[in-house]
Amino acid sequence: MTQADKKRIRALRRARRYIRANEGALARVLNTYERIARLDPSRRFWADQ
């Protein structure tokens, strides 16, 4: 695992509380992505893992 991977994981862990509270920029981005993916699955660009 590279240093960049570790930083990415750390940032996502910090963002969890904002995502759970459904507030902040990251939550808005994820909500928008989810809505677009539901409306048109061909526009999905993030892999579900």
PDB file of N, H, CA, C and O in Angstrom:
ATOM      1  N   MET A   1       0.860  -1.177   0.000  1.00  0.00           N
ATOM      2  CA  MET A   1       0.000   0.000   0.000  1.00  0.00           C
ATOM      3  C   MET A   1       0.906   1.239   0.000  1.00  0.00           C
ATOM      4  O   MET A   1       1.818   1.357   0.818  1.00  0.00           O
ATOM      5  N   THR A   2       0.637   2.144  -0.920  1.00  0.00           N
ATOM      6  H   THR A   2      -0.105   2.048  -1.584  1.00  0.00           H
ATOM      7  CA  THR A   2       1.465   3.341  -1.037  1.00  0.00           C
ATOM      8  C   THR A   2       1.040   4.396  -0.016  1.00  0.00           C
ATOM      9  O   THR A   2      -0.008   4.287   0.621  1.00  0.00           O
ATOM     10  N   GLN A   3       1.873   5.403   0.118  1.00  0.00           N
ATOM     11  H   GLN A   3       2.724   5.492  -0.400  1.00  0.00           H
ATOM     12  CA  GLN A   3       1.561   6.502   1.033  1.00  0.00           C
ATOM     13  C   GLN A   3       0.275   7.209   0.613  1.00  0.00           C
ATOM     14  O   GLN A   3      -0.519   7.614   1.461  1.00  0.00           O
ATOM     15  N   ALA A   4       0.072   7.357  -0.688  1.00  0.00           N
ATOM     16  H   ALA A   4       0.718   7.028  -1.377  1.00  0.00           H
ATOM     17  CA  ALA A   4      -1.142   7.996  -1.194  1.00  0.00           C
ATOM     18  C   ALA A   4      -2.382   7.184  -0.821  1.00  0.00           C
ATOM     19  O   ALA A   4      -3.415   7.755  -0.470  1.00  0.00           O
ATOM     20  N   ASP A   5      -2.285   5.861  -0.894  1.00  0.00           N
ATOM     21  H   ASP A   5      -1.447   5.397  -1.179  1.00  0.00           H
ATOM     22  CA  ASP A   5      -3.411   5.006  -0.503  1.00  0.00           C
ATOM     23  C   ASP A   5      -3.742   5.192   0.970  1.00  0.00           C
ATOM     24  O   ASP A   5      -4.911   5.263   1.349  1.00  0.00           O
ATOM     25  N   LYS A   6      -2.707   5.269   1.794  1.00  0.00           N
ATOM     26  H   LYS A   6      -1.758   5.211   1.486  1.00  0.00           H
ATOM     27  CA  LYS A   6      -2.912   5.458   3.233  1.00  0.00           C
ATOM     28  C   LYS A   6      -3.577   6.801   3.522  1.00  0.00           C
ATOM     29  O   LYS A   6      -4.462   6.891   4.373  1.00  0.00           O
ATOM     30  N   LYS A   7      -3.150   7.838   2.816  1.00  0.00           N
ATOM     31  H   LYS A   7      -2.431   7.765   2.125  1.00  0.00           H
ATOM     32  CA  LYS A   7      -3.757   9.163   2.999  1.00  0.00           C
ATOM     33  C   LYS A   7      -5.219   9.153   2.575  1.00  0.00           C
ATOM     34  O   LYS A   7      -6.068   9.764   3.224  1.00  0.00           O
ATOM     35  N   ARG A   8      -5.504   8.450   1.473  1.00  0.00           N
ATOM     36  H   ARG A   8      -4.814   7.954   0.946  1.00  0.00           H
ATOM     37  CA  ARG A   8      -6.881   8.376   0.968  1.00  0.00           C
ATOM     38  C   ARG A   8      -7.780   7.663   1.979  1.00  0.00           C
ATOM     39  O   ARG A   8      -8.896   8.108   2.248  1.00  0.00           O
ATOM     40  N   ILE A   9      -7.292   6.567   2.531  1.00  0.00           N
ATOM     41  H   ILE A   9      -6.385   6.206   2.312  1.00  0.00           H
ATOM     42  CA  ILE A   9      -8.065   5.817   3.530  1.00  0.00           C
ATOM     43  C   ILE A   9      -8.308   6.673   4.770  1.00  0.00           C
ATOM     44  O   ILE A   9      -9.414   6.699   5.310  1.00  0.00           O
ATOM     45  N   ARG A  10      -7.262   7.371   5.215  1.00  0.00           N
ATOM     46  H   ARG A  10      -6.363   7.350   4.777  1.00  0.00           H
ATOM     47  CA  ARG A  10      -7.379   8.230   6.392  1.00  0.00           C
ATOM     48  C   ARG A  10      -8.419   9.334   6.157  1.00  0.00           C
ATOM     49  O   ARG A  10      -9.221   9.629   7.043  1.00  0.00           O
ATOM     50  N   ALA A  11      -8.404   9.939   4.972  1.00  0.00           N
ATOM     51  H   ALA A  11      -7.752   9.700   4.253  1.00  0.00           H
ATOM     52  CA  ALA A  11      -9.355  11.002   4.651  1.00  0.00           C
ATOM     53  C   ALA A  11     -10.784  10.475   4.623  1.00  0.00           C
ATOM     54  O   ALA A  11     -11.702  11.148   5.090  1.00  0.00           O
ATOM     55  N   LEU A  12     -10.979   9.274   4.077  1.00  0.00           N
ATOM     56  H   LEU A  12     -10.233   8.727   3.697  1.00  0.00           H
ATOM     57  CA  LEU A  12     -12.332   8.702   4.041  1.00  0.00           C
ATOM     58  C   LEU A  12     -12.836   8.375   5.440  1.00  0.00           C
ATOM     59  O   LEU A  12     -14.022   8.538   5.727  1.00  0.00           O
ATOM     60  N   ARG A  13     -11.951   7.918   6.306  1.00  0.00           N
ATOM     61  H   ARG A  13     -10.987   7.786   6.073  1.00  0.00           H
ATOM     62  CA  ARG A  13     -12.356   7.649   7.684  1.00  0.00           C
ATOM     63  C   ARG A  13     -12.799   8.927   8.381  1.00  0.00           C
ATOM     64  O   ARG A  13     -13.790   8.937   9.111  1.00  0.00           O
ATOM     65  N   ARG A  14     -12.053  10.006   8.148  1.00  0.00           N
ATOM     66  H   ARG A  14     -11.248   9.998   7.555  1.00  0.00           H
ATOM     67  CA  ARG A  14     -12.429  11.291   8.759  1.00  0.00           C
ATOM     68  C   ARG A  14     -13.754  11.796   8.215  1.00  0.00           C
ATOM     69  O   ARG A  14     -14.503  12.465   8.927  1.00  0.00           O
ATOM     70  N   ALA A  15     -14.048  11.484   6.961  1.00  0.00           N
ATOM     71  H   ALA A  15     -13.440  10.940   6.383  1.00  0.00           H
ATOM     72  CA  ALA A  15     -15.264  11.986   6.323  1.00  0.00           C
ATOM     73  C   ALA A  15     -16.508  11.217   6.739  1.00  0.00           C
ATOM     74  O   ALA A  15     -17.625  11.678   6.504  1.00  0.00           O
ATOM     75  N   ARG A  16     -16.333  10.053   7.354  1.00  0.00           N
ATOM     76  H   ARG A  16     -15.426   9.678   7.545  1.00  0.00           H
ATOM     77  CA  ARG A  16     -17.496   9.216   7.688  1.00  0.00           C
ATOM     78  C   ARG A  16     -18.554   9.945   8.490  1.00  0.00           C
ATOM     79  O   ARG A  16     -19.743   9.825   8.194  1.00  0.00           O
ATOM     80  N   ARG A  17     -18.142  10.706   9.512  1.00  0.00           N
ATOM     81  H   ARG A  17     -17.176  10.803   9.753  1.00  0.00           H
ATOM     82  CA  ARG A  17     -19.151  11.371  10.355  1.00  0.00           C
ATOM     83  C   ARG A  17     -19.962  12.383   9.566  1.00  0.00           C
ATOM     84  O   ARG A  17     -21.156  12.550   9.813  1.00  0.00           O
ATOM     85  N   TYR A  18     -19.316  13.070   8.605  1.00  0.00           N
ATOM     86  H   TYR A  18     -18.346  12.935   8.405  1.00  0.00           H
ATOM     87  CA  TYR A  18     -20.050  14.024   7.778  1.00  0.00           C
ATOM     88  C   TYR A  18     -20.996  13.302   6.824  1.00  0.00           C
ATOM     89  O   TYR A  18     -22.102  13.772   6.557  1.00  0.00           O
ATOM     90  N   ILE A  19     -20.550  12.157   6.315  1.00  0.00           N
ATOM     91  H   ILE A  19     -19.652  11.775   6.531  1.00  0.00           H
ATOM     92  CA  ILE A  19     -21.403  11.384   5.416  1.00  0.00           C
ATOM     93  C   ILE A  19     -22.608  10.847   6.183  1.00  0.00           C
ATOM     94  O   ILE A  19     -23.735  10.892   5.689  1.00  0.00           O
ATOM     95  N   ARG A  20     -22.367  10.337   7.392  1.00  0.00           N
ATOM     96  H   ARG A  20     -21.452  10.300   7.793  1.00  0.00           H
ATOM     97  CA  ARG A  20     -23.479   9.832   8.208  1.00  0.00           C
ATOM     98  C   ARG A  20     -24.476  10.937   8.527  1.00  0.00           C
ATOM     99  O   ARG A  20     -25.687  10.720   8.509  1.00  0.00           O
ATOM    100  N   ALA A  21     -23.951  12.124   8.820  1.00  0.00           N
ATOM    101  H   ALA A  21     -22.967  12.300   8.834  1.00  0.00           H
ATOM    102  CA  ALA A  21     -24.826  13.260   9.137  1.00  0.00           C
ATOM    103  C   ALA A  21     -25.438  13.854   7.874  1.00  0.00           C
ATOM    104  O   ALA A  21     -26.331  14.700   7.936  1.00  0.00           O
ATOM    105  N   ASN A  22     -24.935  13.391   6.720  1.00  0.00           N
ATOM    106  H   ASN A  22     -24.210  12.705   6.670  1.00  0.00           H
ATOM    107  CA  ASN A  22     -25.435  13.842   5.416  1.00  0.00           C
ATOM    108  C   ASN A  22     -25.257  15.349   5.248  1.00  0.00           C
ATOM    109  O   ASN A  22     -26.150  16.050   4.773  1.00  0.00           O
ATOM    110  N   GLU A  23     -24.087  15.826   5.649  1.00  0.00           N
ATOM    111  H   GLU A  23     -23.361  15.257   6.035  1.00  0.00           H
ATOM    112  CA  GLU A  23     -23.787  17.248   5.491  1.00  0.00           C
ATOM    113  C   GLU A  23     -22.361  17.404   4.979  1.00  0.00           C
ATOM    114  O   GLU A  23     -21.562  16.470   5.044  1.00  0.00           O
ATOM    115  N   GLY A  24     -22.061  18.547   4.490  1.00  0.00           N
ATOM    116  H   GLY A  24     -22.710  19.306   4.437  1.00  0.00           H
ATOM    117  CA  GLY A  24     -20.731  18.814   3.969  1.00  0.00           C
ATOM    118  C   GLY A  24     -20.639  18.528   2.480  1.00  0.00           C
ATOM    119  O   GLY A  24     -21.525  17.922   1.878  1.00  0.00           O
ATOM    120  N   ALA A  25     -19.535  18.984   1.912  1.00  0.00           N
ATOM    121  H   ALA A  25     -18.815  19.476   2.401  1.00  0.00           H
ATOM    122  CA  ALA A  25     -19.344  18.881   0.460  1.00  0.00           C
ATOM    123  C   ALA A  25     -19.292  17.435  -0.019  1.00  0.00           C
ATOM    124  O   ALA A  25     -19.883  17.105  -1.048  1.00  0.00           O
ATOM    125  N   LEU A  26     -18.590  16.567   0.715  1.00  0.00           N
ATOM    126  H   LEU A  26     -18.110  16.836   1.550  1.00  0.00           H
ATOM    127  CA  LEU A  26     -18.471  15.177   0.279  1.00  0.00           C
ATOM    128  C   LEU A  26     -19.829  14.486   0.276  1.00  0.00           C
ATOM    129  O   LEU A  26     -20.134  13.729  -0.645  1.00  0.00           O
ATOM    130  N   ALA A  27     -20.634  14.732   1.278  1.00  0.00           N
ATOM    131  H   ALA A  27     -20.386  15.347   2.027  1.00  0.00           H
ATOM    132  CA  ALA A  27     -21.969  14.132   1.326  1.00  0.00           C
ATOM    133  C   ALA A  27     -22.813  14.607   0.146  1.00  0.00           C
ATOM    134  O   ALA A  27     -23.549  13.816  -0.445  1.00  0.00           O
ATOM    135  N   ARG A  28     -22.716  15.880  -0.199  1.00  0.00           N
ATOM    136  H   ARG A  28     -22.118  16.523   0.281  1.00  0.00           H
ATOM    137  CA  ARG A  28     -23.479  16.394  -1.343  1.00  0.00           C
ATOM    138  C   ARG A  28     -23.029  15.734  -2.640  1.00  0.00           C
ATOM    139  O   ARG A  28     -23.852  15.389  -3.487  1.00  0.00           O
ATOM    140  N   VAL A  29     -21.714  15.561  -2.791  1.00  0.00           N
ATOM    141  H   VAL A  29     -21.045  15.841  -2.103  1.00  0.00           H
ATOM    142  CA  VAL A  29     -21.192  14.905  -3.998  1.00  0.00           C
ATOM    143  C   VAL A  29     -21.702  13.475  -4.078  1.00  0.00           C
ATOM    144  O   VAL A  29     -22.174  13.040  -5.128  1.00  0.00           O
ATOM    145  N   LEU A  30     -21.609  12.741  -2.968  1.00  0.00           N
ATOM    146  H   LEU A  30     -21.226  13.095  -2.115  1.00  0.00           H
ATOM    147  CA  LEU A  30     -22.046  11.348  -2.971  1.00  0.00           C
ATOM    148  C   LEU A  30     -23.540  11.226  -3.199  1.00  0.00           C
ATOM    149  O   LEU A  30     -23.984  10.316  -3.899  1.00  0.00           O
ATOM    150  N   ASN A  31     -24.316  12.116  -2.627  1.00  0.00           N
ATOM    151  H   ASN A  31     -23.956  12.855  -2.058  1.00  0.00           H
ATOM    152  CA  ASN A  31     -25.770  12.091  -2.840  1.00  0.00           C
ATOM    153  C   ASN A  31     -26.109  12.367  -4.301  1.00  0.00           C
ATOM    154  O   ASN A  31     -26.988  11.721  -4.871  1.00  0.00           O
ATOM    155  N   THR A  32     -25.417  13.320  -4.899  1.00  0.00           N
ATOM    156  H   THR A  32     -24.703  13.844  -4.436  1.00  0.00           H
ATOM    157  CA  THR A  32     -25.643  13.636  -6.314  1.00  0.00           C
ATOM    158  C   THR A  32     -25.275  12.449  -7.190  1.00  0.00           C
ATOM    159  O   THR A  32     -26.020  12.081  -8.097  1.00  0.00           O
ATOM    160  N   TYR A  33     -24.112  11.850  -6.910  1.00  0.00           N
ATOM    161  H   TYR A  33     -23.507  12.150  -6.172  1.00  0.00           H
ATOM    162  CA  TYR A  33     -23.676  10.680  -7.672  1.00  0.00           C
ATOM    163  C   TYR A  33     -24.692   9.547  -7.549  1.00  0.00           C
ATOM    164  O   TYR A  33     -25.035   8.901  -8.539  1.00  0.00           O
ATOM    165  N   GLU A  34     -25.165   9.312  -6.341  1.00  0.00           N
ATOM    166  H   GLU A  34     -24.887   9.837  -5.537  1.00  0.00           H
ATOM    167  CA  GLU A  34     -26.129   8.229  -6.128  1.00  0.00           C
ATOM    168  C   GLU A  34     -27.408   8.473  -6.919  1.00  0.00           C
ATOM    169  O   GLU A  34     -27.960   7.551  -7.518  1.00  0.00           O
ATOM    170  N   ARG A  35     -27.879   9.722  -6.917  1.00  0.00           N
ATOM    171  H   ARG A  35     -27.430  10.472  -6.430  1.00  0.00           H
ATOM    172  CA  ARG A  35     -29.104  10.057  -7.643  1.00  0.00           C
ATOM    173  C   ARG A  35     -28.911   9.868  -9.151  1.00  0.00           C
ATOM    174  O   ARG A  35     -29.780   9.309  -9.821  1.00  0.00           O
ATOM    175  N   ILE A  36     -27.788  10.326  -9.678  1.00  0.00           N
ATOM    176  H   ILE A  36     -27.083  10.780  -9.134  1.00  0.00           H
ATOM    177  CA  ILE A  36     -27.515  10.178 -11.109  1.00  0.00           C
ATOM    178  C   ILE A  36     -27.383   8.704 -11.485  1.00  0.00           C
ATOM    179  O   ILE A  36     -27.898   8.272 -12.516  1.00  0.00           O
ATOM    180  N   ALA A  37     -26.696   7.941 -10.651  1.00  0.00           N
ATOM    181  H   ALA A  37     -26.278   8.291  -9.813  1.00  0.00           H
ATOM    182  CA  ALA A  37     -26.512   6.512 -10.934  1.00  0.00           C
ATOM    183  C   ALA A  37     -27.841   5.777 -10.926  1.00  0.00           C
ATOM    184  O   ALA A  37     -28.043   4.837 -11.695  1.00  0.00           O
ATOM    185  N   ARG A  38     -28.753   6.208 -10.050  1.00  0.00           N
ATOM    186  H   ARG A  38     -28.589   6.971  -9.426  1.00  0.00           H
ATOM    187  CA  ARG A  38     -30.074   5.574 -10.007  1.00  0.00           C
ATOM    188  C   ARG A  38     -30.874   5.906 -11.261  1.00  0.00           C
ATOM    189  O   ARG A  38     -31.547   5.042 -11.824  1.00  0.00           O
ATOM    190  N   LEU A  39     -30.796   7.159 -11.696  1.00  0.00           N
ATOM    191  H   LEU A  39     -30.249   7.860 -11.239  1.00  0.00           H
ATOM    192  CA  LEU A  39     -31.565   7.580 -12.861  1.00  0.00           C
ATOM    193  C   LEU A  39     -31.019   6.997 -14.160  1.00  0.00           C
ATOM    194  O   LEU A  39     -31.789   6.632 -15.050  1.00  0.00           O
ATOM    195  N   ASP A  40     -29.687   6.907 -14.274  1.00  0.00           N
ATOM    196  H   ASP A  40     -29.063   7.203 -13.551  1.00  0.00           H
ATOM    197  CA  ASP A  40     -29.070   6.429 -15.500  1.00  0.00           C
ATOM    198  C   ASP A  40     -27.819   5.609 -15.163  1.00  0.00           C
ATOM    199  O   ASP A  40     -26.728   6.169 -15.056  1.00  0.00           O
ATOM    200  N   PRO A  41     -27.964   4.295 -14.995  1.00  0.00           N
ATOM    201  CA  PRO A  41     -26.830   3.449 -14.594  1.00  0.00           C
ATOM    202  C   PRO A  41     -25.633   3.525 -15.547  1.00  0.00           C
ATOM    203  O   PRO A  41     -24.511   3.224 -15.137  1.00  0.00           O
ATOM    204  N   SER A  42     -25.839   3.910 -16.779  1.00  0.00           N
ATOM    205  H   SER A  42     -26.749   4.154 -17.112  1.00  0.00           H
ATOM    206  CA  SER A  42     -24.713   3.988 -17.705  1.00  0.00           C
ATOM    207  C   SER A  42     -23.770   5.143 -17.369  1.00  0.00           C
ATOM    208  O   SER A  42     -22.643   5.182 -17.864  1.00  0.00           O
ATOM    209  N   ARG A  43     -24.213   6.076 -16.539  1.00  0.00           N
ATOM    210  H   ARG A  43     -25.128   6.044 -16.137  1.00  0.00           H
ATOM    211  CA  ARG A  43     -23.378   7.224 -16.173  1.00  0.00           C
ATOM    212  C   ARG A  43     -22.539   6.966 -14.927  1.00  0.00           C
ATOM    213  O   ARG A  43     -21.833   7.859 -14.458  1.00  0.00           O
ATOM    214  N   ARG A  44     -22.613   5.759 -14.396  1.00  0.00           N
ATOM    215  H   ARG A  44     -23.186   5.034 -14.777  1.00  0.00           H
ATOM    216  CA  ARG A  44     -21.806   5.431 -13.216  1.00  0.00           C
ATOM    217  C   ARG A  44     -20.337   5.388 -13.615  1.00  0.00           C
ATOM    218  O   ARG A  44     -19.981   4.761 -14.613  1.00  0.00           O
ATOM    219  N   PHE A  45     -19.496   6.044 -12.850  1.00  0.00           N
ATOM    220  H   PHE A  45     -19.786   6.553 -12.039  1.00  0.00           H
ATOM    221  CA  PHE A  45     -18.081   6.021 -13.179  1.00  0.00           C
ATOM    222  C   PHE A  45     -17.209   5.574 -12.012  1.00  0.00           C
ATOM    223  O   PHE A  45     -16.005   5.386 -12.191  1.00  0.00           O
ATOM    224  N   TRP A  46     -17.773   5.403 -10.837  1.00  0.00           N
ATOM    225  H   TRP A  46     -18.750   5.556 -10.691  1.00  0.00           H
ATOM    226  CA  TRP A  46     -17.021   4.871  -9.697  1.00  0.00           C
ATOM    227  C   TRP A  46     -17.358   3.397  -9.558  1.00  0.00           C
ATOM    228  O   TRP A  46     -18.527   3.014  -9.610  1.00  0.00           O
ATOM    229  N   ALA A  47     -16.355   2.587  -9.384  1.00  0.00           N
ATOM    230  H   ALA A  47     -15.406   2.898  -9.342  1.00  0.00           H
ATOM    231  CA  ALA A  47     -16.571   1.153  -9.215  1.00  0.00           C
ATOM    232  C   ALA A  47     -17.103   0.883  -7.812  1.00  0.00           C
ATOM    233  O   ALA A  47     -16.594   1.429  -6.833  1.00  0.00           O
ATOM    234  N   ASP A  48     -18.100   0.063  -7.721  1.00  0.00           N
ATOM    235  H   ASP A  48     -18.513  -0.381  -8.517  1.00  0.00           H
ATOM    236  CA  ASP A  48     -18.617  -0.352  -6.410  1.00  0.00           C
ATOM    237  C   ASP A  48     -17.748  -1.480  -5.919  1.00  0.00           C
ATOM    238  O   ASP A  48     -17.603  -2.509  -6.579  1.00  0.00           O
ATOM    239  N   GLN A  49     -17.174  -1.278  -4.757  1.00  0.00           N
ATOM    240  H   GLN A  49     -17.292  -0.443  -4.221  1.00  0.00           H
ATOM    241  CA  GLN A  49     -16.274  -2.293  -4.223  1.00  0.00           C
ATOM    242  C   GLN A  49     -16.740  -2.737  -2.866  1.00  0.00           C
ATOM    243  O   GLN A  49     -16.109  -3.593  -2.246  1.00  0.00           O
TER     244      GLN A  49
END
